[in-house]
Amino acid sequence: FLLAVSKNVPVNSVKELVDYAKPQAGKLNFASGGSGSVSHLSGALFVKRAELDMMHISYKGDVPAVAAMIAGDVTMYFGNVPVLAPQAKAGNIKLLGVTSDKRLPELPEVPTIAETFPGFRTLTWNGLMAPAGTPTAIVDRIAMEVKKIPADPAYQERMKQLGVQIVADTPDEFRKAISADIDLFADAIRSANLKVQ
């Protein structure tokens, strides 16, 4: 995800955003594409880690959330690269940070949020799973075949256009990544004051 702000917000970095927002406790807000979405949880986790007091505004999807940010109705928004990068290029918004561990090759000028708040990371991912109890030999064979897909140059180019970093983990590495994300998003859910029903 990218952290973006309205072009009217007088900041150009994550640190400047925090310095701008702290003295305005309760006066600024952040948008999401829906309550409980990754954009909401990313915003809530950022607000918690930066020790800010900002109101969450939930929209029915990314398009109205981004439109509200462009209009200056919301201060900040966490969204997908293909949605926000063109808006930044057009001068409609400002990109302040990326939520991945490393800078994105297609946006090398945009720092990671972790450069300001070490350890800050929120990611979305897609993965292939099998039912519990599937024999290890079958899981390993499927994993071996799936690892071949990222070698396709057309696939690599399409993923780059979407701002997707390709990771072809082993089944064990994928299990560890899921476990780490459970802890991360549990913290984000607590930060957003969401209740599981």
PyMOL commands that place a pseudoatom at each C-alpha (Angstrom):
pseudoatom trace, name=CA, resn=PHE, resi=1, chain=A, elem=C, hetatm=0, pos=[0.000, 0.000, 0.000]
pseudoatom trace, name=CA, resn=LEU, resi=2, chain=A, elem=C, hetatm=0, pos=[0.906, 3.650, -0.381]
pseudoatom trace, name=CA, resn=LEU, resi=3, chain=A, elem=C, hetatm=0, pos=[0.261, 6.365, 2.171]
pseudoatom trace, name=CA, resn=ALA, resi=4, chain=A, elem=C, hetatm=0, pos=[-1.122, 9.388, 0.356]
pseudoatom trace, name=CA, resn=VAL, resi=5, chain=A, elem=C, hetatm=0, pos=[-2.378, 12.780, 1.458]
pseudoatom trace, name=CA, resn=SER, resi=6, chain=A, elem=C, hetatm=0, pos=[-4.509, 15.429, -0.168]
pseudoatom trace, name=CA, resn=LYS, resi=7, chain=A, elem=C, hetatm=0, pos=[-2.420, 17.872, -2.209]
pseudoatom trace, name=CA, resn=ASN, resi=8, chain=A, elem=C, hetatm=0, pos=[-3.725, 20.625, 0.097]
pseudoatom trace, name=CA, resn=VAL, resi=9, chain=A, elem=C, hetatm=0, pos=[-2.038, 19.106, 3.163]
pseudoatom trace, name=CA, resn=PRO, resi=10, chain=A, elem=C, hetatm=0, pos=[1.182, 21.111, 3.702]
pseudoatom trace, name=CA, resn=VAL, resi=11, chain=A, elem=C, hetatm=0, pos=[3.505, 18.125, 4.179]
pseudoatom trace, name=CA, resn=ASN, resi=12, chain=A, elem=C, hetatm=0, pos=[5.916, 16.175, 1.983]
pseudoatom trace, name=CA, resn=SER, resi=13, chain=A, elem=C, hetatm=0, pos=[7.066, 13.336, 4.234]
pseudoatom trace, name=CA, resn=VAL, resi=14, chain=A, elem=C, hetatm=0, pos=[5.795, 10.955, 6.881]
pseudoatom trace, name=CA, resn=LYS, resi=15, chain=A, elem=C, hetatm=0, pos=[7.633, 12.916, 9.589]
pseudoatom trace, name=CA, resn=GLU, resi=16, chain=A, elem=C, hetatm=0, pos=[6.103, 16.199, 8.392]
pseudoatom trace, name=CA, resn=LEU, resi=17, chain=A, elem=C, hetatm=0, pos=[2.646, 14.570, 8.421]
pseudoatom trace, name=CA, resn=VAL, resi=18, chain=A, elem=C, hetatm=0, pos=[3.111, 13.459, 12.031]
pseudoatom trace, name=CA, resn=ASP, resi=19, chain=A, elem=C, hetatm=0, pos=[4.430, 16.887, 13.064]
pseudoatom trace, name=CA, resn=TYR, resi=20, chain=A, elem=C, hetatm=0, pos=[1.473, 18.535, 11.306]
pseudoatom trace, name=CA, resn=ALA, resi=21, chain=A, elem=C, hetatm=0, pos=[-1.144, 16.186, 12.770]
pseudoatom trace, name=CA, resn=LYS, resi=22, chain=A, elem=C, hetatm=0, pos=[-0.014, 15.979, 16.419]
pseudoatom trace, name=CA, resn=PRO, resi=23, chain=A, elem=C, hetatm=0, pos=[-1.050, 19.500, 17.448]
pseudoatom trace, name=CA, resn=GLN, resi=24, chain=A, elem=C, hetatm=0, pos=[-4.385, 19.077, 15.636]
pseudoatom trace, name=CA, resn=ALA, resi=25, chain=A, elem=C, hetatm=0, pos=[-5.696, 16.229, 17.772]
pseudoatom trace, name=CA, resn=GLY, resi=26, chain=A, elem=C, hetatm=0, pos=[-9.172, 15.203, 16.668]
pseudoatom trace, name=CA, resn=LYS, resi=27, chain=A, elem=C, hetatm=0, pos=[-9.306, 17.705, 13.783]
pseudoatom trace, name=CA, resn=LEU, resi=28, chain=A, elem=C, hetatm=0, pos=[-7.848, 15.576, 10.974]
pseudoatom trace, name=CA, resn=ASN, resi=29, chain=A, elem=C, hetatm=0, pos=[-9.086, 12.331, 9.463]
pseudoatom trace, name=CA, resn=PHE, resi=30, chain=A, elem=C, hetatm=0, pos=[-8.141, 9.356, 7.355]
pseudoatom trace, name=CA, resn=ALA, resi=31, chain=A, elem=C, hetatm=0, pos=[-10.228, 7.528, 4.790]
pseudoatom trace, name=CA, resn=SER, resi=32, chain=A, elem=C, hetatm=0, pos=[-10.602, 3.849, 4.061]
pseudoatom trace, name=CA, resn=GLY, resi=33, chain=A, elem=C, hetatm=0, pos=[-12.324, 1.799, 1.417]
pseudoatom trace, name=CA, resn=GLY, resi=34, chain=A, elem=C, hetatm=0, pos=[-14.475, 0.205, 4.120]
pseudoatom trace, name=CA, resn=SER, resi=35, chain=A, elem=C, hetatm=0, pos=[-14.474, -0.500, 7.822]
pseudoatom trace, name=CA, resn=GLY, resi=36, chain=A, elem=C, hetatm=0, pos=[-12.200, -3.450, 8.569]
pseudoatom trace, name=CA, resn=SER, resi=37, chain=A, elem=C, hetatm=0, pos=[-10.469, -3.274, 5.159]
pseudoatom trace, name=CA, resn=VAL, resi=38, chain=A, elem=C, hetatm=0, pos=[-6.691, -3.366, 4.892]
pseudoatom trace, name=CA, resn=SER, resi=39, chain=A, elem=C, hetatm=0, pos=[-6.725, 0.376, 4.109]
pseudoatom trace, name=CA, resn=HIS, resi=40, chain=A, elem=C, hetatm=0, pos=[-8.627, 0.944, 7.369]
pseudoatom trace, name=CA, resn=LEU, resi=41, chain=A, elem=C, hetatm=0, pos=[-6.327, -1.297, 9.394]
pseudoatom trace, name=CA, resn=SER, resi=42, chain=A, elem=C, hetatm=0, pos=[-3.217, 0.302, 7.855]
pseudoatom trace, name=CA, resn=GLY, resi=43, chain=A, elem=C, hetatm=0, pos=[-4.503, 3.759, 8.765]
pseudoatom trace, name=CA, resn=ALA, resi=44, chain=A, elem=C, hetatm=0, pos=[-5.441, 2.716, 12.289]
pseudoatom trace, name=CA, resn=LEU, resi=45, chain=A, elem=C, hetatm=0, pos=[-2.056, 1.079, 12.850]
pseudoatom trace, name=CA, resn=PHE, resi=46, chain=A, elem=C, hetatm=0, pos=[-0.262, 4.172, 11.520]
pseudoatom trace, name=CA, resn=VAL, resi=47, chain=A, elem=C, hetatm=0, pos=[-2.298, 6.493, 13.757]
pseudoatom trace, name=CA, resn=LYS, resi=48, chain=A, elem=C, hetatm=0, pos=[-1.473, 4.280, 16.766]
pseudoatom trace, name=CA, resn=ARG, resi=49, chain=A, elem=C, hetatm=0, pos=[2.258, 4.007, 16.030]
pseudoatom trace, name=CA, resn=ALA, resi=50, chain=A, elem=C, hetatm=0, pos=[2.541, 7.751, 15.336]
pseudoatom trace, name=CA, resn=GLU, resi=51, chain=A, elem=C, hetatm=0, pos=[0.490, 8.512, 18.482]
pseudoatom trace, name=CA, resn=LEU, resi=52, chain=A, elem=C, hetatm=0, pos=[-1.996, 10.632, 16.539]
pseudoatom trace, name=CA, resn=ASP, resi=53, chain=A, elem=C, hetatm=0, pos=[-5.650, 11.430, 17.190]
pseudoatom trace, name=CA, resn=MET, resi=54, chain=A, elem=C, hetatm=0, pos=[-7.397, 11.209, 13.806]
pseudoatom trace, name=CA, resn=MET, resi=55, chain=A, elem=C, hetatm=0, pos=[-10.956, 10.271, 12.912]
pseudoatom trace, name=CA, resn=HIS, resi=56, chain=A, elem=C, hetatm=0, pos=[-11.591, 7.346, 10.562]
pseudoatom trace, name=CA, resn=ILE, resi=57, chain=A, elem=C, hetatm=0, pos=[-14.042, 7.898, 7.701]
pseudoatom trace, name=CA, resn=SER, resi=58, chain=A, elem=C, hetatm=0, pos=[-15.233, 4.727, 5.989]
pseudoatom trace, name=CA, resn=TYR, resi=59, chain=A, elem=C, hetatm=0, pos=[-16.239, 4.890, 2.316]
pseudoatom trace, name=CA, resn=LYS, resi=60, chain=A, elem=C, hetatm=0, pos=[-17.926, 2.239, 0.194]
pseudoatom trace, name=CA, resn=GLY, resi=61, chain=A, elem=C, hetatm=0, pos=[-14.811, 1.309, -1.732]
pseudoatom trace, name=CA, resn=ASP, resi=62, chain=A, elem=C, hetatm=0, pos=[-11.526, 2.792, -2.855]
pseudoatom trace, name=CA, resn=VAL, resi=63, chain=A, elem=C, hetatm=0, pos=[-12.921, 5.048, -5.587]
pseudoatom trace, name=CA, resn=PRO, resi=64, chain=A, elem=C, hetatm=0, pos=[-15.043, 7.259, -3.306]
pseudoatom trace, name=CA, resn=ALA, resi=65, chain=A, elem=C, hetatm=0, pos=[-12.264, 7.320, -0.672]
pseudoatom trace, name=CA, resn=VAL, resi=66, chain=A, elem=C, hetatm=0, pos=[-9.703, 8.524, -3.219]
pseudoatom trace, name=CA, resn=ALA, resi=67, chain=A, elem=C, hetatm=0, pos=[-12.191, 11.025, -4.656]
pseudoatom trace, name=CA, resn=ALA, resi=68, chain=A, elem=C, hetatm=0, pos=[-12.716, 12.445, -1.153]
pseudoatom trace, name=CA, resn=MET, resi=69, chain=A, elem=C, hetatm=0, pos=[-8.959, 12.765, -0.669]
pseudoatom trace, name=CA, resn=ILE, resi=70, chain=A, elem=C, hetatm=0, pos=[-8.550, 14.495, -4.035]
pseudoatom trace, name=CA, resn=ALA, resi=71, chain=A, elem=C, hetatm=0, pos=[-11.376, 16.881, -3.090]
pseudoatom trace, name=CA, resn=GLY, resi=72, chain=A, elem=C, hetatm=0, pos=[-9.600, 17.650, 0.187]
pseudoatom trace, name=CA, resn=ASP, resi=73, chain=A, elem=C, hetatm=0, pos=[-12.368, 16.175, 2.340]
pseudoatom trace, name=CA, resn=VAL, resi=74, chain=A, elem=C, hetatm=0, pos=[-9.952, 13.730, 3.993]
pseudoatom trace, name=CA, resn=THR, resi=75, chain=A, elem=C, hetatm=0, pos=[-6.363, 14.169, 5.093]
pseudoatom trace, name=CA, resn=MET, resi=76, chain=A, elem=C, hetatm=0, pos=[-4.830, 10.791, 4.294]
pseudoatom trace, name=CA, resn=TYR, resi=77, chain=A, elem=C, hetatm=0, pos=[-5.536, 7.403, 2.787]
pseudoatom trace, name=CA, resn=PHE, resi=78, chain=A, elem=C, hetatm=0, pos=[-3.725, 4.075, 2.445]
pseudoatom trace, name=CA, resn=GLY, resi=79, chain=A, elem=C, hetatm=0, pos=[-4.393, 2.536, -0.975]
pseudoatom trace, name=CA, resn=ASN, resi=80, chain=A, elem=C, hetatm=0, pos=[-3.122, 0.365, -3.787]
pseudoatom trace, name=CA, resn=VAL, resi=81, chain=A, elem=C, hetatm=0, pos=[-0.287, 1.418, -6.073]
pseudoatom trace, name=CA, resn=PRO, resi=82, chain=A, elem=C, hetatm=0, pos=[-2.284, 1.229, -9.356]
pseudoatom trace, name=CA, resn=VAL, resi=83, chain=A, elem=C, hetatm=0, pos=[-4.969, 3.489, -7.871]
pseudoatom trace, name=CA, resn=LEU, resi=84, chain=A, elem=C, hetatm=0, pos=[-2.775, 6.112, -6.182]
pseudoatom trace, name=CA, resn=ALA, resi=85, chain=A, elem=C, hetatm=0, pos=[0.361, 6.334, -8.356]
pseudoatom trace, name=CA, resn=PRO, resi=86, chain=A, elem=C, hetatm=0, pos=[-1.470, 7.811, -11.398]
pseudoatom trace, name=CA, resn=GLN, resi=87, chain=A, elem=C, hetatm=0, pos=[-3.242, 10.345, -9.162]
pseudoatom trace, name=CA, resn=ALA, resi=88, chain=A, elem=C, hetatm=0, pos=[0.112, 11.429, -7.718]
pseudoatom trace, name=CA, resn=LYS, resi=89, chain=A, elem=C, hetatm=0, pos=[1.631, 11.665, -11.188]
pseudoatom trace, name=CA, resn=ALA, resi=90, chain=A, elem=C, hetatm=0, pos=[-1.286, 13.908, -12.222]
pseudoatom trace, name=CA, resn=GLY, resi=91, chain=A, elem=C, hetatm=0, pos=[-0.596, 16.148, -9.205]
pseudoatom trace, name=CA, resn=ASN, resi=92, chain=A, elem=C, hetatm=0, pos=[-3.909, 15.359, -7.499]
pseudoatom trace, name=CA, resn=ILE, resi=93, chain=A, elem=C, hetatm=0, pos=[-2.381, 13.876, -4.330]
pseudoatom trace, name=CA, resn=LYS, resi=94, chain=A, elem=C, hetatm=0, pos=[1.014, 13.435, -2.649]
pseudoatom trace, name=CA, resn=LEU, resi=95, chain=A, elem=C, hetatm=0, pos=[2.629, 10.081, -1.890]
pseudoatom trace, name=CA, resn=LEU, resi=96, chain=A, elem=C, hetatm=0, pos=[4.462, 9.994, 1.437]
pseudoatom trace, name=CA, resn=GLY, resi=97, chain=A, elem=C, hetatm=0, pos=[5.316, 6.360, 2.048]
pseudoatom trace, name=CA, resn=VAL, resi=98, chain=A, elem=C, hetatm=0, pos=[4.982, 2.730, 1.109]
pseudoatom trace, name=CA, resn=THR, resi=99, chain=A, elem=C, hetatm=0, pos=[3.960, 0.046, 3.597]
pseudoatom trace, name=CA, resn=SER, resi=100, chain=A, elem=C, hetatm=0, pos=[6.292, -2.671, 2.317]
pseudoatom trace, name=CA, resn=ASP, resi=101, chain=A, elem=C, hetatm=0, pos=[9.659, -3.564, 3.836]
pseudoatom trace, name=CA, resn=LYS, resi=102, chain=A, elem=C, hetatm=0, pos=[11.548, -2.096, 0.871]
pseudoatom trace, name=CA, resn=ARG, resi=103, chain=A, elem=C, hetatm=0, pos=[11.004, 0.793, -1.515]
pseudoatom trace, name=CA, resn=LEU, resi=104, chain=A, elem=C, hetatm=0, pos=[9.128, -0.129, -4.664]
pseudoatom trace, name=CA, resn=PRO, resi=105, chain=A, elem=C, hetatm=0, pos=[11.284, -0.354, -7.810]
pseudoatom trace, name=CA, resn=GLU, resi=106, chain=A, elem=C, hetatm=0, pos=[8.651, 1.588, -9.780]
pseudoatom trace, name=CA, resn=LEU, resi=107, chain=A, elem=C, hetatm=0, pos=[8.497, 4.374, -7.145]
pseudoatom trace, name=CA, resn=PRO, resi=108, chain=A, elem=C, hetatm=0, pos=[12.055, 4.546, -5.754]
pseudoatom trace, name=CA, resn=GLU, resi=109, chain=A, elem=C, hetatm=0, pos=[11.586, 8.129, -4.571]
pseudoatom trace, name=CA, resn=VAL, resi=110, chain=A, elem=C, hetatm=0, pos=[8.804, 7.100, -2.160]
pseudoatom trace, name=CA, resn=PRO, resi=111, chain=A, elem=C, hetatm=0, pos=[10.354, 5.986, 1.151]
pseudoatom trace, name=CA, resn=THR, resi=112, chain=A, elem=C, hetatm=0, pos=[9.041, 3.147, 3.254]
pseudoatom trace, name=CA, resn=ILE, resi=113, chain=A, elem=C, hetatm=0, pos=[7.069, 4.170, 6.328]
pseudoatom trace, name=CA, resn=ALA, resi=114, chain=A, elem=C, hetatm=0, pos=[9.475, 1.945, 8.260]
pseudoatom trace, name=CA, resn=GLU, resi=115, chain=A, elem=C, hetatm=0, pos=[12.210, 4.478, 7.505]
pseudoatom trace, name=CA, resn=THR, resi=116, chain=A, elem=C, hetatm=0, pos=[10.373, 6.770, 9.939]
pseudoatom trace, name=CA, resn=PHE, resi=117, chain=A, elem=C, hetatm=0, pos=[8.660, 4.129, 12.115]
pseudoatom trace, name=CA, resn=PRO, resi=118, chain=A, elem=C, hetatm=0, pos=[10.913, 1.047, 12.181]
pseudoatom trace, name=CA, resn=GLY, resi=119, chain=A, elem=C, hetatm=0, pos=[8.938, -2.162, 11.892]
pseudoatom trace, name=CA, resn=PHE, resi=120, chain=A, elem=C, hetatm=0, pos=[5.847, -0.551, 10.344]
pseudoatom trace, name=CA, resn=ARG, resi=121, chain=A, elem=C, hetatm=0, pos=[4.540, -2.852, 7.628]
pseudoatom trace, name=CA, resn=THR, resi=122, chain=A, elem=C, hetatm=0, pos=[1.191, -3.781, 6.188]
pseudoatom trace, name=CA, resn=LEU, resi=123, chain=A, elem=C, hetatm=0, pos=[0.874, -5.907, 3.097]
pseudoatom trace, name=CA, resn=THR, resi=124, chain=A, elem=C, hetatm=0, pos=[-1.756, -7.642, 1.108]
pseudoatom trace, name=CA, resn=TRP, resi=125, chain=A, elem=C, hetatm=0, pos=[-0.929, -10.884, -0.570]
pseudoatom trace, name=CA, resn=ASN, resi=126, chain=A, elem=C, hetatm=0, pos=[-2.413, -13.689, -2.592]
pseudoatom trace, name=CA, resn=GLY, resi=127, chain=A, elem=C, hetatm=0, pos=[-1.560, -17.283, -1.952]
pseudoatom trace, name=CA, resn=LEU, resi=128, chain=A, elem=C, hetatm=0, pos=[-2.489, -20.772, -2.963]
pseudoatom trace, name=CA, resn=MET, resi=129, chain=A, elem=C, hetatm=0, pos=[-3.735, -23.117, -0.246]
pseudoatom trace, name=CA, resn=ALA, resi=130, chain=A, elem=C, hetatm=0, pos=[-4.837, -26.723, -0.042]
pseudoatom trace, name=CA, resn=PRO, resi=131, chain=A, elem=C, hetatm=0, pos=[-7.241, -28.393, 2.386]
pseudoatom trace, name=CA, resn=ALA, resi=132, chain=A, elem=C, hetatm=0, pos=[-5.803, -29.485, 5.725]
pseudoatom trace, name=CA, resn=GLY, resi=133, chain=A, elem=C, hetatm=0, pos=[-4.505, -33.015, 5.502]
pseudoatom trace, name=CA, resn=THR, resi=134, chain=A, elem=C, hetatm=0, pos=[-3.404, -32.801, 1.858]
pseudoatom trace, name=CA, resn=PRO, resi=135, chain=A, elem=C, hetatm=0, pos=[-0.384, -35.109, 1.533]
pseudoatom trace, name=CA, resn=THR, resi=136, chain=A, elem=C, hetatm=0, pos=[2.947, -33.284, 1.738]
pseudoatom trace, name=CA, resn=ALA, resi=137, chain=A, elem=C, hetatm=0, pos=[4.079, -34.776, -1.595]
pseudoatom trace, name=CA, resn=ILE, resi=138, chain=A, elem=C, hetatm=0, pos=[1.111, -33.150, -3.367]
pseudoatom trace, name=CA, resn=VAL, resi=139, chain=A, elem=C, hetatm=0, pos=[1.609, -29.794, -1.631]
pseudoatom trace, name=CA, resn=ASP, resi=140, chain=A, elem=C, hetatm=0, pos=[5.310, -29.813, -2.510]
pseudoatom trace, name=CA, resn=ARG, resi=141, chain=A, elem=C, hetatm=0, pos=[4.601, -30.732, -6.154]
pseudoatom trace, name=CA, resn=ILE, resi=142, chain=A, elem=C, hetatm=0, pos=[2.071, -27.900, -6.534]
pseudoatom trace, name=CA, resn=ALA, resi=143, chain=A, elem=C, hetatm=0, pos=[4.474, -25.463, -4.855]
pseudoatom trace, name=CA, resn=MET, resi=144, chain=A, elem=C, hetatm=0, pos=[7.240, -26.534, -7.246]
pseudoatom trace, name=CA, resn=GLU, resi=145, chain=A, elem=C, hetatm=0, pos=[4.991, -25.886, -10.266]
pseudoatom trace, name=CA, resn=VAL, resi=146, chain=A, elem=C, hetatm=0, pos=[3.765, -22.539, -8.914]
pseudoatom trace, name=CA, resn=LYS, resi=147, chain=A, elem=C, hetatm=0, pos=[7.373, -21.372, -8.400]
pseudoatom trace, name=CA, resn=LYS, resi=148, chain=A, elem=C, hetatm=0, pos=[7.817, -21.550, -12.217]
pseudoatom trace, name=CA, resn=ILE, resi=149, chain=A, elem=C, hetatm=0, pos=[5.178, -18.883, -12.902]
pseudoatom trace, name=CA, resn=PRO, resi=150, chain=A, elem=C, hetatm=0, pos=[7.226, -15.835, -11.814]
pseudoatom trace, name=CA, resn=ALA, resi=151, chain=A, elem=C, hetatm=0, pos=[9.910, -16.724, -14.377]
pseudoatom trace, name=CA, resn=ASP, resi=152, chain=A, elem=C, hetatm=0, pos=[7.572, -15.642, -17.199]
pseudoatom trace, name=CA, resn=PRO, resi=153, chain=A, elem=C, hetatm=0, pos=[8.637, -12.133, -18.377]
pseudoatom trace, name=CA, resn=ALA, resi=154, chain=A, elem=C, hetatm=0, pos=[5.057, -11.178, -19.326]
pseudoatom trace, name=CA, resn=TYR, resi=155, chain=A, elem=C, hetatm=0, pos=[3.881, -12.123, -15.836]
pseudoatom trace, name=CA, resn=GLN, resi=156, chain=A, elem=C, hetatm=0, pos=[6.731, -10.134, -14.266]
pseudoatom trace, name=CA, resn=GLU, resi=157, chain=A, elem=C, hetatm=0, pos=[5.849, -7.052, -16.316]
pseudoatom trace, name=CA, resn=ARG, resi=158, chain=A, elem=C, hetatm=0, pos=[2.143, -7.260, -15.459]
pseudoatom trace, name=CA, resn=MET, resi=159, chain=A, elem=C, hetatm=0, pos=[2.887, -7.615, -11.745]
pseudoatom trace, name=CA, resn=LYS, resi=160, chain=A, elem=C, hetatm=0, pos=[5.260, -4.634, -11.936]
pseudoatom trace, name=CA, resn=GLN, resi=161, chain=A, elem=C, hetatm=0, pos=[2.497, -2.534, -13.524]
pseudoatom trace, name=CA, resn=LEU, resi=162, chain=A, elem=C, hetatm=0, pos=[0.211, -3.463, -10.637]
pseudoatom trace, name=CA, resn=GLY, resi=163, chain=A, elem=C, hetatm=0, pos=[2.853, -2.585, -8.046]
pseudoatom trace, name=CA, resn=VAL, resi=164, chain=A, elem=C, hetatm=0, pos=[3.060, -6.214, -6.944]
pseudoatom trace, name=CA, resn=GLN, resi=165, chain=A, elem=C, hetatm=0, pos=[6.267, -7.702, -5.629]
pseudoatom trace, name=CA, resn=ILE, resi=166, chain=A, elem=C, hetatm=0, pos=[6.496, -11.356, -6.594]
pseudoatom trace, name=CA, resn=VAL, resi=167, chain=A, elem=C, hetatm=0, pos=[7.293, -13.767, -3.778]
pseudoatom trace, name=CA, resn=ALA, resi=168, chain=A, elem=C, hetatm=0, pos=[7.310, -17.482, -4.469]
pseudoatom trace, name=CA, resn=ASP, resi=169, chain=A, elem=C, hetatm=0, pos=[7.745, -18.904, -0.976]
pseudoatom trace, name=CA, resn=THR, resi=170, chain=A, elem=C, hetatm=0, pos=[7.951, -22.505, 0.070]
pseudoatom trace, name=CA, resn=PRO, resi=171, chain=A, elem=C, hetatm=0, pos=[4.916, -23.864, 1.928]
pseudoatom trace, name=CA, resn=ASP, resi=172, chain=A, elem=C, hetatm=0, pos=[6.803, -23.531, 5.228]
pseudoatom trace, name=CA, resn=GLU, resi=173, chain=A, elem=C, hetatm=0, pos=[7.792, -19.905, 4.525]
pseudoatom trace, name=CA, resn=PHE, resi=174, chain=A, elem=C, hetatm=0, pos=[4.177, -19.132, 3.595]
pseudoatom trace, name=CA, resn=ARG, resi=175, chain=A, elem=C, hetatm=0, pos=[2.955, -20.625, 6.904]
pseudoatom trace, name=CA, resn=LYS, resi=176, chain=A, elem=C, hetatm=0, pos=[5.413, -18.377, 8.791]
pseudoatom trace, name=CA, resn=ALA, resi=177, chain=A, elem=C, hetatm=0, pos=[4.268, -15.298, 6.828]
pseudoatom trace, name=CA, resn=ILE, resi=178, chain=A, elem=C, hetatm=0, pos=[0.621, -16.032, 7.661]
pseudoatom trace, name=CA, resn=SER, resi=179, chain=A, elem=C, hetatm=0, pos=[1.501, -16.442, 11.333]
pseudoatom trace, name=CA, resn=ALA, resi=180, chain=A, elem=C, hetatm=0, pos=[3.360, -13.098, 11.364]
pseudoatom trace, name=CA, resn=ASP, resi=181, chain=A, elem=C, hetatm=0, pos=[0.410, -11.379, 9.652]
pseudoatom trace, name=CA, resn=ILE, resi=182, chain=A, elem=C, hetatm=0, pos=[-2.001, -12.740, 12.262]
pseudoatom trace, name=CA, resn=ASP, resi=183, chain=A, elem=C, hetatm=0, pos=[-0.016, -10.930, 14.964]
pseudoatom trace, name=CA, resn=LEU, resi=184, chain=A, elem=C, hetatm=0, pos=[0.321, -7.761, 12.866]
pseudoatom trace, name=CA, resn=PHE, resi=185, chain=A, elem=C, hetatm=0, pos=[-3.349, -7.505, 11.983]
pseudoatom trace, name=CA, resn=ALA, resi=186, chain=A, elem=C, hetatm=0, pos=[-4.445, -8.427, 15.509]
pseudoatom trace, name=CA, resn=ASP, resi=187, chain=A, elem=C, hetatm=0, pos=[-2.631, -5.266, 16.612]
pseudoatom trace, name=CA, resn=ALA, resi=188, chain=A, elem=C, hetatm=0, pos=[-4.230, -3.286, 13.772]
pseudoatom trace, name=CA, resn=ILE, resi=189, chain=A, elem=C, hetatm=0, pos=[-7.705, -4.595, 14.684]
pseudoatom trace, name=CA, resn=ARG, resi=190, chain=A, elem=C, hetatm=0, pos=[-7.188, -3.552, 18.305]
pseudoatom trace, name=CA, resn=SER, resi=191, chain=A, elem=C, hetatm=0, pos=[-5.985, -0.123, 17.095]
pseudoatom trace, name=CA, resn=ALA, resi=192, chain=A, elem=C, hetatm=0, pos=[-9.137, 0.278, 15.025]
pseudoatom trace, name=CA, resn=ASN, resi=193, chain=A, elem=C, hetatm=0, pos=[-11.344, -0.807, 17.963]
pseudoatom trace, name=CA, resn=LEU, resi=194, chain=A, elem=C, hetatm=0, pos=[-12.995, -3.461, 15.792]
pseudoatom trace, name=CA, resn=LYS, resi=195, chain=A, elem=C, hetatm=0, pos=[-14.865, -6.313, 17.410]
pseudoatom trace, name=CA, resn=VAL, resi=196, chain=A, elem=C, hetatm=0, pos=[-15.123, -9.804, 15.972]
pseudoatom trace, name=CA, resn=GLN, resi=197, chain=A, elem=C, hetatm=0, pos=[-18.716, -10.951, 15.892]
for i in range(1, 197): cmd.bond("trace and resi %d" % i, "trace and resi %d" % (i + 1))
show_as sticks, trace
zoom trace
